[in-house]
Amino acid sequence: MLSVLIVCAASAFQVSRNAVQRGMMGDAGPWGATLVRFLFGFPFAALLALGAWILTPHALLHPVPRFWLVARPAR
């Protein structure tokens, strides 16, 4: 039952984000609208990451050098 509530909340947030982005398209253009999209999601991503860190503090990542080689930006 909890998953249904989570999906409904996510759907509502998606609709509101789309409305904000569509409203910004005329004023700020496509790049500004995309920026709004990512800035809108950042607080939620930060809260999710903080919650995961609080609930599982023992599961910290320890990336090896190979990870940084693969994760580096393409040139």
Secondary structure, DSSP 8 states (H G I E B T S, - for coil): -HHHHHHHHHHHHHHHHHHHHHHHHHHHHHHHHHHHHHHHHHHHHHHHHHHHHHH-GGG-----HHHHHHHS---
